[in-house]
Amino acid sequence: MGCLPEPDPVTGLLPPGRHTADLGQLRAAFVDAPCFSDADERKLLWDEWECHRGALEAVAGEISRLWVAGSFVSAKEDPGDIDVTYLLRAEVHDRLDREALGMLDDLTDRGWCADHGMRVDASVLRLPEDMPVWRMARDTLPSPANDSFRDIGLYDEIWQRTRSPKGVEGEVWSLRRGYVEVLL
């Protein structure tokens, strides 16, 4: 995997797009980098997120990949939380029982996470089943696959948008930013 790009010096945001990294590269860029040497909150957030990620993986059994976004993957010295989307393979998600799905609901509830000492804003998405590319372009995808593609596209768009900087009249969500995909 390549190196993550530097945040833009003016906005402090990653360039638009999905940037791939492993967990070590993510930590090196946004926790251990020299520019964050005095940012103790980042280290605490990382530790909280490791607990959260471990709990989610224990419930789900496996996380295929995850997307990390928001102020944590920016030049902001002390972000308030970590925004993360966990992506589960279809067969992993589909075999979860009612109890496991209830636990995932807890782990994706901001209030529950805060009550358990984790400043994590999380969501879980079901990846579509493996299928040939030609089948993906068809208008008649089965509902679970269609829903998965819709949700992935929605979150990809959400993580690439941010509010306009302070001082801009009105709240405009047109400023583009990047986020990080971690393959596990």
Salt bridges, closest charged atoms under 4 A:
ASP32 OD2 - ARG27 NE 2.94
GLU41 OE1 - ARG119 NH1 2.52
GLU48 OE2 - ARG119 NH2 2.81
GLU62 OE2 - ARG89 NE 2.57
ASP81 OD2 - ARG110 NH1 3.11
GLU91 OE2 - ARG89 NH1 2.15
ASP94 OD1 - HIS93 ND1 3.63
ASP94 OD1 - ARG126 NE 2.81
ASP121 OD2 - ARG110 NH1 2.95
GLU129 OE2 - ARG126 NH2 2.44
ASP147 OD1 - ARG150 NH1 3.47
ASP151 OD1 - ARG150 NH2 2.81
ASP156 OD1 - ARG18 NH2 3.34
GLU157 OE2 - ARG161 NE 2.76
GLU157 OE2 - ARG176 NH1 2.74
GLU181 OE2 - ARG18 NH1 3.70
GLU181 OE2 - ARG65 NH1 3.33
